[in-house]
Amino acid sequence: MASSSDTLKGIFAPGDTVPVILRHVSRSGVQRTIDVLNPHNLQSLASEVSEVLDLRRDPERVGVIVSRNDAMNMFFSLVYDLGLSLYGDGYAFSYKEL
């Protein structure tokens, strides 16, 4: 059985664009549920991403829960952390919001 890291490496190579979609914003604006999609079939990769980045999943809204108290772009932060975790390079991927 392939690990989540291996699965994501099989889908995304350095230089790829990662499709992301905003599923929910908390009332305070501090938490967001963001889904990472497979660019080939647009299926959710929330389970794999949550495991690799050790983030909570939001099964109701299908995505990972990202919390930030600063003004940083949460899409950028998520994709940066994903590149860092998979390839040791935070700038391995770009992202496209759907």
N, CA and C atoms as an extended XYZ file, in Angstrom:
294
Properties=species:S:1:pos:R:3:atomname:S:1:resname:S:1:resid:I:1 pbc="F F F"
N         0.849       -1.183        0.000 N   MET     1
C         0.000        0.000        0.000 CA  MET     1
C         0.894        1.246        0.000 C   MET     1
N         0.636        2.145       -0.910 N   ALA     2
C         1.442        3.367       -1.041 CA  ALA     2
C         1.090        4.360        0.062 C   ALA     2
N         2.122        5.060        0.535 N   SER     3
C         1.875        6.084        1.545 CA  SER     3
C         1.259        7.316        0.880 C   SER     3
N         0.700        8.179        1.693 N   SER     4
C         0.114        9.414        1.163 CA  SER     4
C         1.172       10.258        0.478 C   SER     4
N         2.365       10.266        1.031 N   SER     5
C         3.469       11.014        0.435 CA  SER     5
C         3.795       10.480       -0.961 C   SER     5
N         3.871        9.160       -1.089 N   ASP     6
C         4.144        8.545       -2.390 CA  ASP     6
C         3.026        8.827       -3.385 C   ASP     6
N         1.785        8.775       -2.902 N   THR     7
C         0.633        9.061       -3.766 CA  THR     7
C         0.722       10.485       -4.313 C   THR     7
N         1.004       11.446       -3.429 N   LEU     8
C         1.089       12.849       -3.864 CA  LEU     8
C         2.278       13.087       -4.782 C   LEU     8
N         3.398       12.412       -4.520 N   LYS     9
C         4.563       12.540       -5.405 CA  LYS     9
C         4.264       11.970       -6.789 C   LYS     9
N         3.403       10.957       -6.854 N   GLY    10
C         3.005       10.387       -8.137 CA  GLY    10
C         2.085       11.311       -8.928 C   GLY    10
N         1.449       12.229       -8.245 N   ILE    11
C         0.522       13.163       -8.897 CA  ILE    11
C         1.207       14.486       -9.216 C   ILE    11
N         1.999       14.993       -8.268 N   PHE    12
C         2.630       16.307       -8.428 CA  PHE    12
C         4.147       16.186       -8.515 C   PHE    12
N         4.707       16.778       -9.550 N   ALA    13
C         6.157       16.860       -9.708 CA  ALA    13
C         6.571       18.316       -9.506 C   ALA    13
N         7.824       18.561       -9.136 N   PRO    14
C         8.271       19.949       -8.994 CA  PRO    14
C         7.967       20.749      -10.261 C   PRO    14
N         7.464       21.956      -10.072 N   GLY    15
C         7.087       22.818      -11.188 CA  GLY    15
C         5.611       22.745      -11.551 C   GLY    15
N         4.893       21.780      -10.994 N   ASP    16
C         3.464       21.635      -11.286 CA  ASP    16
C         2.639       22.714      -10.585 C   ASP    16
N         1.445       22.909      -11.106 N   THR    17
C         0.472       23.808      -10.492 CA  THR    17
C        -0.546       22.965       -9.738 C   THR    17
N        -0.759       23.304       -8.480 N   VAL    18
C        -1.665       22.559       -7.612 CA  VAL    18
C        -3.025       23.264       -7.590 C   VAL    18
N        -4.094       22.597       -8.040 N   PRO    19
C        -5.420       23.206       -7.971 CA  PRO    19
C        -5.961       23.174       -6.540 C   PRO    19
N        -6.400       24.323       -6.052 N   VAL    20
C        -6.971       24.423       -4.705 CA  VAL    20
C        -8.319       25.120       -4.786 C   VAL    20
N        -9.170       24.792       -3.839 N   ILE    21
C       -10.480       25.424       -3.804 CA  ILE    21
C       -10.837       25.727       -2.345 C   ILE    21
N       -11.370       26.909       -2.118 N   LEU    22
C       -11.807       27.320       -0.790 CA  LEU    22
C       -13.202       26.759       -0.559 C   LEU    22
N       -13.331       25.948        0.491 N   ARG    23
C       -14.619       25.324        0.795 CA  ARG    23
C       -15.382       26.055        1.891 C   ARG    23
N       -14.648       26.685        2.828 N   HIS    24
C       -15.329       27.323        3.957 CA  HIS    24
C       -14.389       28.298        4.654 C   HIS    24
N       -14.953       29.382        5.196 N   VAL    25
C       -14.222       30.339        6.024 CA  VAL    25
C       -14.972       30.464        7.344 C   VAL    25
N       -14.252       30.373        8.450 N   SER    26
C       -14.891       30.511        9.758 CA  SER    26
C       -15.373       31.948        9.941 C   SER    26
N       -16.278       32.151       10.875 N   ARG    27
C       -16.790       33.505       11.130 CA  ARG    27
C       -15.683       34.477       11.491 C   ARG    27
N       -14.695       34.004       12.234 N   SER    28
C       -13.591       34.869       12.651 CA  SER    28
C       -12.609       35.121       11.509 C   SER    28
N       -12.641       34.276       10.487 N   GLY    29
C       -11.727       34.412        9.364 CA  GLY    29
C       -10.370       33.782        9.616 C   GLY    29
N       -10.180       33.203       10.784 N   VAL    30
C        -8.889       32.619       11.140 CA  VAL    30
C        -8.725       31.220       10.545 C   VAL    30
N        -9.815       30.472       10.423 N   GLN    31
C        -9.755       29.124        9.872 CA  GLN    31
C       -10.410       29.075        8.505 C   GLN    31
N        -9.781       28.292        7.649 N   ARG    32
C       -10.356       28.053        6.329 CA  ARG    32
C       -10.281       26.564        6.034 C   ARG    32
N       -11.274       26.069        5.320 N   THR    33
C       -11.222       24.706        4.820 CA  THR    33
C       -10.856       24.807        3.350 C   THR    33
N        -9.721       24.214        3.016 N   ILE    34
C        -9.182       24.279        1.657 CA  ILE    34
C        -9.039       22.860        1.142 C   ILE    34
N        -9.452       22.639       -0.078 N   ASP    35
C        -9.314       21.330       -0.702 CA  ASP    35
C        -8.240       21.408       -1.777 C   ASP    35
N        -7.397       20.389       -1.823 N   VAL    36
C        -6.394       20.234       -2.873 CA  VAL    36
C        -6.931       19.174       -3.818 C   VAL    36
N        -6.920       19.477       -5.105 N   LEU    37
C        -7.517       18.582       -6.091 CA  LEU    37
C        -6.464       17.938       -6.978 C   LEU    37
N        -6.767       16.735       -7.424 N   ASN    38
C        -5.929       16.057       -8.408 CA  ASN    38
C        -6.140       16.775       -9.743 C   ASN    38
N        -5.079       17.280      -10.393 N   PRO    39
C        -5.259       18.039      -11.629 CA  PRO    39
C        -5.745       17.194      -12.808 C   PRO    39
N        -5.647       15.878      -12.699 N   HIS    40
C        -6.032       15.003      -13.809 CA  HIS    40
C        -7.516       14.657      -13.808 C   HIS    40
N        -8.109       14.575      -12.618 N   ASN    41
C        -9.520       14.188      -12.557 CA  ASN    41
C       -10.334       15.019      -11.558 C   ASN    41
N        -9.703       16.015      -10.941 N   LEU    42
C       -10.323       16.940       -9.993 CA  LEU    42
C       -10.933       16.252       -8.774 C   LEU    42
N       -10.420       15.081       -8.403 N   GLN    43
C       -10.850       14.427       -7.170 CA  GLN    43
C       -10.094       15.034       -5.995 C   GLN    43
N       -10.733       15.033       -4.852 N   SER    44
C       -10.143       15.590       -3.640 CA  SER    44
C        -8.949       14.760       -3.166 C   SER    44
N        -7.906       15.463       -2.751 N   LEU    45
C        -6.731       14.839       -2.150 CA  LEU    45
C        -6.602       15.253       -0.681 C   LEU    45
N        -7.716       15.679       -0.088 N   ALA    46
C        -7.702       16.186        1.285 CA  ALA    46
C        -7.166       15.154        2.274 C   ALA    46
N        -7.513       13.910        2.104 N   SER    47
C        -7.064       12.868        3.019 CA  SER    47
C        -5.546       12.727        2.979 C   SER    47
N        -4.987       12.670        1.785 N   GLU    48
C        -3.536       12.527        1.632 CA  GLU    48
C        -2.798       13.766        2.131 C   GLU    48
N        -3.304       14.947        1.789 N   VAL    49
C        -2.657       16.193        2.205 CA  VAL    49
C        -2.713       16.333        3.722 C   VAL    49
N        -3.838       16.006        4.323 N   SER    50
C        -3.952       16.127        5.784 CA  SER    50
C        -2.972       15.192        6.483 C   SER    50
N        -2.769       14.011        5.934 N   GLU    51
C        -1.835       13.064        6.533 CA  GLU    51
C        -0.390       13.539        6.387 C   GLU    51
N        -0.028       14.001        5.203 N   VAL    52
C         1.349       14.449        4.954 CA  VAL    52
C         1.689       15.690        5.773 C   VAL    52
N         0.744       16.626        5.879 N   LEU    53
C         1.013       17.886        6.578 CA  LEU    53
C         0.545       17.872        8.035 C   LEU    53
N        -0.015       16.765        8.473 N   ASP    54
C        -0.520       16.621        9.838 CA  ASP    54
C        -1.529       17.730       10.172 C   ASP    54
N        -2.491       17.898        9.276 N   LEU    55
C        -3.565       18.878        9.463 CA  LEU    55
C        -4.885       18.140        9.691 C   LEU    55
N        -5.803       18.794       10.372 N   ARG    56
C        -7.133       18.222       10.575 CA  ARG    56
C        -7.911       18.271        9.262 C   ARG    56
N        -8.759       17.285        9.067 N   ARG    57
C        -9.651       17.255        7.905 CA  ARG    57
C       -11.020       17.744        8.314 C   ARG    57
N       -11.708       18.331        7.359 N   ASP    58
C       -13.109       18.704        7.546 CA  ASP    58
C       -13.911       17.790        6.627 C   ASP    58
N       -14.385       16.651        7.146 N   PRO    59
C       -15.074       15.692        6.284 CA  PRO    59
C       -16.410       16.200        5.748 C   PRO    59
N       -17.036       17.103        6.474 N   GLU    60
C       -18.324       17.644        6.033 CA  GLU    60
C       -18.157       18.507        4.784 C   GLU    60
N       -17.102       19.315        4.779 N   ARG    61
C       -16.883       20.246        3.665 CA  ARG    61
C       -15.818       19.760        2.691 C   ARG    61
N       -15.216       18.650        2.964 N   VAL    62
C       -14.182       18.008        2.153 CA  VAL    62
C       -12.993       18.947        1.941 C   VAL    62
N       -12.079       18.899        2.864 N   GLY    63
C       -10.865       19.692        2.760 CA  GLY    63
C       -10.050       19.592        4.030 C   GLY    63
N        -8.950       20.324        4.054 N   VAL    64
C        -8.116       20.387        5.243 CA  VAL    64
C        -8.337       21.737        5.911 C   VAL    64
N        -8.228       21.748        7.227 N   ILE    65
C        -8.449       22.972        7.987 CA  ILE    65
C        -7.107       23.665        8.179 C   ILE    65
N        -7.028       24.902        7.708 N   VAL    66
C        -5.816       25.701        7.806 CA  VAL    66
C        -6.130       26.891        8.696 C   VAL    66
N        -5.285       27.109        9.693 N   SER    67
C        -5.481       28.225       10.620 CA  SER    67
C        -4.265       29.132       10.575 C   SER    67
N        -4.512       30.424       10.464 N   ARG    68
C        -3.428       31.417       10.497 CA  ARG    68
C        -3.945       32.641       11.227 C   ARG    68
N        -3.097       33.246       12.038 N   ASN    69
C        -3.464       34.467       12.731 CA  ASN    69
C        -2.906       35.707       12.057 C   ASN    69
N        -2.081       35.504       11.044 N   ASP    70
C        -1.519       36.657       10.343 CA  ASP    70
C        -2.206       36.811        8.988 C   ASP    70
N        -1.731       37.728        8.213 N   ALA    71
C        -2.377       38.032        6.936 CA  ALA    71
C        -1.835       37.196        5.783 C   ALA    71
N        -1.078       36.151        6.063 N   MET    72
C        -0.485       35.344        4.999 CA  MET    72
C        -1.565       34.656        4.166 C   MET    72
N        -1.320       34.546        2.888 N   ASN    73
C        -2.209       33.843        1.970 CA  ASN    73
C        -2.226       32.362        2.351 C   ASN    73
N        -3.382       31.848        2.725 N   MET    74
C        -3.473       30.468        3.187 CA  MET    74
C        -3.286       29.460        2.061 C   MET    74
N        -3.657       29.817        0.841 N   PHE    75
C        -3.399       28.931       -0.291 CA  PHE    75
C        -1.895       28.765       -0.470 C   PHE    75
N        -1.190       29.901       -0.486 N   PHE    76
C         0.259       29.870       -0.643 CA  PHE    76
C         0.889       29.055        0.479 C   PHE    76
N         0.464       29.304        1.696 N   SER    77
C         1.021       28.616        2.859 CA  SER    77
C         0.843       27.103        2.747 C   SER    77
N        -0.342       26.660        2.365 N   LEU    78
C        -0.627       25.237        2.240 CA  LEU    78
C         0.232       24.597        1.142 C   LEU    78
N         0.299       25.229       -0.018 N   VAL    79
C         1.052       24.677       -1.141 CA  VAL    79
C         2.557       24.743       -0.864 C   VAL    79
N         3.014       25.803       -0.196 N   TYR    80
C         4.414       25.915        0.199 CA  TYR    80
C         4.785       24.761        1.134 C   TYR    80
N         3.955       24.527        2.152 N   ASP    81
C         4.210       23.443        3.099 CA  ASP    81
C         4.177       22.080        2.414 C   ASP    81
N         3.307       21.916        1.433 N   LEU    82
C         3.220       20.662        0.694 CA  LEU    82
C         4.511       20.417       -0.097 C   LEU    82
N         4.993       21.436       -0.795 N   GLY    83
C         6.252       21.308       -1.539 CA  GLY    83
C         7.422       21.022       -0.620 C   GLY    83
N         7.443       21.690        0.518 N   LEU    84
C         8.513       21.491        1.505 CA  LEU    84
C         8.491       20.063        2.041 C   LEU    84
N         7.307       19.570        2.324 N   SER    85
C         7.165       18.228        2.869 CA  SER    85
C         7.513       17.152        1.838 C   SER    85
N         7.087       17.339        0.597 N   LEU    86
C         7.300       16.306       -0.424 CA  LEU    86
C         8.687       16.346       -1.037 C   LEU    86
N         9.201       17.551       -1.313 N   TYR    87
C        10.445       17.675       -2.065 CA  TYR    87
C        11.521       18.504       -1.368 C   TYR    87
N        11.252       18.967       -0.149 N   GLY    88
C        12.232       19.778        0.555 CA  GLY    88
C        12.392       21.167       -0.025 C   GLY    88
N        11.410       21.601       -0.828 N   ASP    89
C        11.447       22.920       -1.480 CA  ASP    89
C        10.054       23.537       -1.413 C   ASP    89
N         9.919       24.588       -0.636 N   GLY    90
C         8.627       25.241       -0.502 CA  GLY    90
C         8.130       25.868       -1.791 C   GLY    90
N         9.046       26.124       -2.709 N   TYR    91
C         8.662       26.738       -3.979 CA  TYR    91
C         8.579       25.713       -5.112 C   TYR    91
N         8.422       24.449       -4.762 N   ALA    92
C         8.339       23.384       -5.769 CA  ALA    92
C         7.084       23.507       -6.621 C   ALA    92
N         6.014       24.052       -6.036 N   PHE    93
C         4.732       24.142       -6.729 CA  PHE    93
C         4.234       25.577       -6.777 C   PHE    93
N         3.416       25.828       -7.772 N   SER    94
C         2.578       27.034       -7.755 CA  SER    94
C         1.158       26.538       -7.495 C   SER    94
N         0.214       27.437       -7.366 N   TYR    95
C        -1.162       26.994       -7.140 CA  TYR    95
C        -2.115       27.808       -8.010 C   TYR    95
N        -3.267       27.235       -8.250 N   LYS    96
C        -4.329       27.911       -8.984 CA  LYS    96
C        -5.611       27.717       -8.204 C   LYS    96
N        -6.228       28.843       -7.825 N   GLU    97
C        -7.485       28.779       -7.100 CA  GLU    97
C        -8.623       28.551       -8.081 C   GLU    97
N        -9.458       27.565       -7.796 N   LEU    98
C       -10.611       27.280       -8.663 CA  LEU    98
C       -11.858       27.882       -8.071 C   LEU    98
